[in-house]
Amino acid sequence: MPKPHHIQLVKTAFRVKAAWTAEELAGEMECHERTVRRCMDHLRDQEKWPIDSGKFGYVLREPTLAEARVTAPQEIAALAMVYEALRLLGGSKLVLEIRSELAKVCRRSEVLDGVHWDELGAVIDQRAQTGEESLNYEIHGKLTLAILKEQVVKIRYRKIEGDHEFSRQVFPQRLICRDHCWYLIAWDLKAEDQRTYALPRISEVSVQRQPKGFESPQFDDRYQHAFGIWTPYDGDGSLHEVCVELSGYWARLARERRWHPSQQLEELSPDQVRVHFRLSELVEVKSWVLGFGGAATVIAPEELRDLVREEVEQMQMNCGLYSKEENETVNERE
């Protein structure tokens, strides 16, 4: 084995430039060319450096995917998630090639210690959620490409309340996943405004020639303060300071969840917390509150308390527990 300081000198030389002859390195290191060759053999065989050699000397190249080394726990987690993503894409030629290369990565990893690529599939069980099964990957891919190339496209779309399809010329800007469903955020050329389209209801995507004089509009992130997807912030309205108190099991669960980027937790007791949000509107967070049943209490704002109360009263009437008149009487007493 070459001396450690010689190996370090070779590593330092490769940081300066990627190609060296044995003669050049021997001069830099003040050693014999045999020492240079032993250092190269060590780096390639023991430390897995991607060094090529030939009549022009030694070249440190970029490693291929198969030469990549898994060294950290987060990289193992990423590999397992990639396995699941490739499963969803099926058995195309590209997917098979990626799987083959990643299988080599697993075989070369000392951290995985003999764990095979196919075994990663048993680690993660990503249960399909609402909307996920209906995702058309071809549509998703065409829209992704249109965003990257800044292309105008024509989409065939239908509204959720009907089966009739219609065409829209749009300039795709973002793909956003909310509640396990993908949405396209695009500039509608006819409406001259930003619009939201659910991917499961897009049946066709075709690239169009950009209209004469068309200028790519700037993406307006109206969704950073929205709790869902259909109620974007218009940029001019004020934000609601929302506070919801959760108790029991849901209070403990809240410490492990992040429902919104603005979320802040206020600890009251081991079984009681208050969740704070800053939101642009309240309709979709109302549904979130109702999902906790009696474990949730709206502290603020009063408008959200009213929305939740009205929804609960309607549910009571739907179940035959109270009549409309009885609910009105209760409200008057309050």
C-alpha positions as CSV (number, residue, x, y, z in Angstrom):
1,M,0.0,0.0,0.0
2,P,1.4,3.5,-0.8
3,K,2.1,5.9,2.0
4,P,-0.8,8.0,3.2
5,H,0.9,11.3,2.5
6,H,1.5,10.2,-1.2
7,I,-2.2,9.4,-1.5
8,Q,-3.1,12.8,-0.1
9,L,-0.8,14.5,-2.5
10,V,-2.5,12.8,-5.5
11,K,-5.9,13.8,-4.1
12,T,-4.7,17.4,-3.8
13,A,-3.4,17.3,-7.3
14,F,-6.8,16.2,-8.7
15,R,-8.4,19.2,-6.9
16,V,-6.2,21.5,-9.0
17,K,-6.9,19.8,-12.3
18,A,-8.6,16.6,-13.5
19,A,-5.9,15.2,-15.9
20,W,-2.3,14.3,-15.1
21,T,0.5,12.2,-16.6
22,A,2.5,9.9,-14.3
23,E,5.6,12.0,-15.0
24,E,3.9,15.3,-14.0
25,L,2.6,13.8,-10.8
26,A,5.9,12.2,-9.9
27,G,7.5,15.7,-10.4
28,E,4.9,17.4,-8.2
29,M,5.2,14.7,-5.5
30,E,8.9,14.3,-5.8
31,C,8.7,10.5,-6.0
32,H,9.1,7.7,-8.5
33,E,6.4,7.0,-11.2
34,R,5.9,3.6,-9.6
35,T,4.6,5.3,-6.5
36,V,2.1,7.3,-8.6
37,R,0.8,4.1,-10.2
38,R,0.4,2.5,-6.8
39,C,-1.5,5.5,-5.5
40,M,-3.8,5.4,-8.5
41,D,-4.5,1.7,-8.0
42,H,-5.3,2.3,-4.4
43,L,-7.7,5.2,-5.2
44,R,-9.5,3.1,-7.8
45,D,-9.7,-0.2,-6.1
46,Q,-10.0,0.7,-2.4
47,E,-11.6,4.2,-2.4
48,K,-13.6,3.7,-5.6
49,W,-12.4,6.9,-7.3
50,P,-13.5,7.1,-10.9
51,I,-10.0,7.4,-12.4
52,D,-9.4,6.5,-16.1
53,S,-5.9,5.8,-17.4
54,G,-4.4,5.6,-20.9
55,K,-1.6,6.8,-23.0
56,F,-2.3,10.4,-22.2
57,G,-2.1,9.8,-18.4
58,Y,-4.8,9.7,-15.6
59,V,-8.1,11.5,-15.8
60,L,-10.5,11.9,-12.8
61,R,-14.0,11.9,-14.4
62,E,-17.5,12.3,-13.0
63,P,-18.7,9.0,-11.5
64,T,-21.5,7.1,-13.2
65,L,-24.7,6.3,-11.4
66,A,-23.5,2.7,-10.8
67,E,-20.3,4.1,-9.2
68,A,-22.1,6.3,-6.8
69,R,-21.7,5.3,-3.1
70,V,-24.4,5.2,-0.5
71,T,-22.8,6.5,2.6
72,A,-25.6,8.2,4.7
73,P,-28.9,7.1,6.2
74,Q,-30.8,9.8,4.3
75,E,-29.5,8.4,1.0
76,I,-30.9,5.0,1.9
77,A,-34.3,6.6,2.6
78,A,-34.1,8.4,-0.8
79,L,-33.3,5.1,-2.6
80,A,-36.4,3.4,-1.0
81,M,-38.6,6.3,-2.1
82,V,-37.1,6.2,-5.6
83,Y,-38.0,2.5,-5.7
84,E,-41.6,3.4,-5.0
85,A,-41.7,6.2,-7.6
86,L,-40.3,3.8,-10.3
87,R,-42.9,1.3,-9.4
88,L,-45.7,3.8,-10.2
89,L,-44.1,4.5,-13.6
90,G,-44.4,0.9,-14.7
91,G,-42.0,-1.1,-16.9
92,S,-40.8,1.3,-19.6
93,K,-37.3,0.9,-21.1
94,L,-36.0,4.0,-19.2
95,V,-37.4,2.7,-15.9
96,L,-35.7,-0.7,-16.4
97,E,-32.4,1.0,-17.2
98,I,-32.6,3.2,-14.1
99,R,-33.5,0.2,-12.0
100,S,-30.5,-1.7,-13.3
101,E,-28.1,1.2,-12.5
102,L,-29.6,1.6,-9.0
103,A,-29.2,-2.1,-8.4
104,K,-25.5,-1.7,-9.0
105,V,-25.4,1.1,-6.5
106,C,-26.9,-1.2,-3.9
107,R,-24.4,-3.9,-4.6
108,R,-21.5,-1.5,-4.2
109,S,-22.7,0.0,-1.0
110,E,-21.0,-1.0,2.2
111,V,-23.8,0.6,4.3
112,L,-26.5,-1.6,2.7
113,D,-24.2,-4.6,3.4
114,G,-25.7,-7.1,0.9
115,V,-29.2,-5.7,0.8
116,H,-30.6,-6.0,-2.8
117,W,-32.4,-3.4,-4.8
118,D,-35.6,-5.4,-4.9
119,E,-35.7,-5.7,-1.1
120,L,-36.2,-1.9,-0.8
121,G,-39.7,-2.4,-2.2
122,A,-40.8,-4.1,1.0
123,V,-39.7,-1.2,3.2
124,I,-42.1,1.5,2.1
125,D,-45.9,1.0,1.8
126,Q,-47.1,4.3,0.2
127,R,-50.8,3.7,0.3
128,A,-52.6,5.3,-2.6
129,Q,-54.7,8.3,-1.6
130,T,-57.7,10.1,-3.1
131,G,-56.8,11.3,-6.6
132,E,-53.5,9.5,-6.8
133,E,-54.8,6.5,-8.8
134,S,-56.3,8.7,-11.5
135,L,-53.0,10.5,-12.2
136,N,-52.1,10.3,-15.9
137,Y,-48.3,10.3,-16.0
138,E,-48.3,11.1,-19.7
139,I,-50.3,14.3,-19.1
140,H,-48.0,15.1,-16.1
141,G,-44.9,14.6,-18.2
142,K,-46.2,16.8,-21.1
143,L,-47.1,19.6,-18.8
144,T,-43.7,19.4,-17.0
145,L,-42.0,19.6,-20.4
146,A,-44.1,22.6,-21.4
147,I,-43.2,24.4,-18.2
148,L,-39.5,23.8,-18.7
149,K,-39.6,24.9,-22.3
150,E,-42.1,27.8,-21.6
151,Q,-44.6,26.6,-24.2
152,V,-48.2,27.4,-24.7
153,V,-50.4,24.3,-24.8
154,K,-54.0,23.5,-25.5
155,I,-55.7,21.3,-22.9
156,R,-59.0,19.4,-23.0
157,Y,-60.7,19.9,-19.7
158,R,-63.9,19.2,-17.9
159,K,-65.4,20.8,-14.7
160,I,-66.0,18.6,-11.7
161,E,-69.8,19.1,-11.9
162,G,-70.1,17.8,-15.5
163,D,-68.9,15.5,-18.3
164,H,-68.7,18.1,-21.0
165,E,-65.1,18.7,-22.2
166,F,-63.9,22.1,-23.5
167,S,-60.6,23.4,-24.8
168,R,-58.4,26.0,-23.2
169,Q,-55.1,27.6,-24.4
170,V,-52.9,28.0,-21.4
171,F,-49.3,28.8,-20.5
172,P,-48.4,26.2,-17.8
173,Q,-46.5,27.7,-14.8
174,R,-46.5,25.2,-11.9
175,L,-47.6,21.7,-11.0
176,I,-48.8,21.6,-7.3
177,C,-49.8,18.6,-5.2
178,R,-52.5,19.2,-2.6
179,D,-54.5,16.6,-0.7
180,H,-52.8,13.8,-2.8
181,C,-54.0,15.3,-6.1
182,W,-52.0,17.2,-8.7
183,Y,-53.1,20.5,-10.1
184,L,-51.8,22.7,-12.9
185,I,-51.4,26.4,-12.3
186,A,-51.5,28.1,-15.7
187,W,-52.1,31.5,-17.3
188,D,-55.3,31.3,-19.3
189,L,-54.8,33.2,-22.5
190,K,-58.5,33.9,-23.0
191,A,-59.3,34.9,-19.4
192,E,-55.9,36.7,-19.2
193,D,-55.5,35.5,-15.6
194,Q,-54.0,32.7,-13.6
195,R,-56.2,29.6,-13.3
196,T,-56.1,26.2,-11.6
197,Y,-56.8,22.9,-13.3
198,A,-57.1,19.4,-11.7
199,L,-54.9,17.0,-13.6
200,P,-57.3,14.0,-13.4
201,R,-59.8,16.1,-15.4
202,I,-57.3,17.0,-18.2
203,S,-57.6,14.5,-21.0
204,E,-55.3,15.9,-23.7
205,V,-52.3,18.2,-23.9
206,S,-50.9,19.5,-27.2
207,V,-48.2,22.1,-27.8
208,Q,-49.4,25.3,-29.6
209,R,-47.6,28.0,-31.5
210,Q,-47.2,31.1,-29.2
211,P,-49.5,33.9,-30.3
212,K,-47.7,36.9,-31.9
213,G,-46.5,39.3,-29.3
214,F,-47.2,36.9,-26.4
215,E,-45.0,37.6,-23.4
216,S,-44.5,35.0,-20.7
217,P,-46.4,36.2,-17.6
218,Q,-44.7,36.1,-14.2
219,F,-45.9,33.3,-11.9
220,D,-47.9,34.8,-9.0
221,D,-47.6,32.5,-6.0
222,R,-51.1,33.1,-4.6
223,Y,-51.1,29.7,-2.8
224,Q,-48.6,30.3,-0.1
225,H,-51.3,31.5,2.4
226,A,-54.1,29.2,1.1
227,F,-55.0,26.1,3.2
228,G,-56.0,24.2,0.0
229,I,-55.9,24.8,-3.7
230,W,-59.1,26.4,-4.7
231,T,-59.0,29.5,-2.6
232,P,-55.8,31.4,-3.5
233,Y,-54.8,34.6,-1.9
234,D,-55.3,37.6,-4.2
235,G,-52.5,39.6,-2.7
236,D,-54.6,42.5,-1.6
237,G,-56.7,41.0,1.3
238,S,-55.6,40.7,4.9
239,L,-54.7,37.4,6.4
240,H,-56.7,35.6,9.1
241,E,-55.0,34.7,12.4
242,V,-56.5,31.2,12.9
243,C,-56.3,29.4,16.2
244,V,-57.7,25.9,16.8
245,E,-57.4,24.0,20.1
246,L,-56.9,20.2,19.8
247,S,-57.3,17.7,22.7
248,G,-56.5,14.1,23.5
249,Y,-55.1,11.9,20.7
250,W,-55.3,14.7,18.2
251,A,-53.2,17.0,20.3
252,R,-50.4,14.4,20.5
253,L,-50.7,13.8,16.7
254,A,-50.4,17.6,16.0
255,R,-46.9,17.5,17.3
256,E,-46.0,15.1,14.5
257,R,-47.8,16.9,11.7
258,R,-47.3,20.1,9.7
259,W,-50.5,21.1,7.9
260,H,-49.4,24.5,6.6
261,P,-46.1,26.5,6.3
262,S,-47.3,29.1,8.7
263,Q,-48.2,26.6,11.4
264,Q,-47.2,27.3,15.0
265,L,-47.9,25.1,18.0
266,E,-48.8,26.4,21.4
267,E,-48.4,23.8,24.2
268,L,-51.0,23.8,26.8
269,S,-50.6,20.4,28.4
270,P,-49.5,16.9,27.2
271,D,-53.1,16.3,25.9
272,Q,-53.9,19.8,24.7
273,V,-52.3,22.1,22.1
274,R,-53.3,25.2,20.1
275,V,-52.5,25.2,16.4
276,H,-52.0,28.6,14.8
277,F,-52.1,29.5,11.1
278,R,-52.0,32.7,9.0
279,L,-54.5,32.1,6.1
280,S,-56.0,34.0,3.3
281,E,-59.5,32.4,3.7
282,L,-61.4,30.0,5.9
283,V,-63.6,27.7,3.8
284,E,-61.0,24.9,3.4
285,V,-59.7,25.1,6.9
286,K,-63.3,24.7,8.1
287,S,-63.3,21.2,6.6
288,W,-60.0,20.5,8.3
289,V,-61.5,21.5,11.7
290,L,-64.6,19.4,11.2
291,G,-62.4,16.3,10.6
292,F,-61.3,16.4,14.3
293,G,-64.9,16.2,15.5
294,G,-65.4,17.1,19.2
295,A,-61.6,17.2,19.8
296,A,-61.4,20.6,18.0
297,T,-62.4,24.0,19.4
298,V,-62.1,27.1,17.2
299,I,-60.5,29.8,19.3
300,A,-60.2,32.4,16.5
301,P,-61.4,34.0,14.4
302,E,-65.1,34.3,15.2
303,E,-65.9,34.0,11.5
304,L,-64.4,30.5,11.4
305,R,-66.4,29.6,14.5
306,D,-69.6,30.6,12.7
307,L,-68.7,28.6,9.6
308,V,-68.1,25.5,11.7
309,R,-71.3,26.0,13.7
310,E,-73.4,26.4,10.6
311,E,-71.9,23.2,9.1
312,V,-72.5,21.2,12.3
313,E,-76.1,22.5,12.4
314,Q,-76.7,21.4,8.8
315,M,-75.2,18.0,9.6
316,Q,-77.6,17.7,12.5
317,M,-80.6,18.5,10.4
318,N,-79.4,16.0,7.7
319,C,-79.3,13.3,10.4
320,G,-82.8,14.3,11.6
321,L,-81.5,15.3,15.0
322,Y,-82.9,18.9,14.9
323,S,-85.3,20.8,12.7
324,K,-84.4,24.2,11.2
325,E,-86.7,25.9,13.6
326,E,-85.1,24.1,16.6
327,N,-81.7,25.2,15.5
328,E,-82.9,28.8,15.1
329,T,-84.3,28.7,18.7
330,V,-80.9,27.4,20.1
331,N,-79.1,30.2,18.3
332,E,-81.4,32.8,19.7
333,R,-80.8,31.5,23.2
334,E,-77.0,31.7,22.7
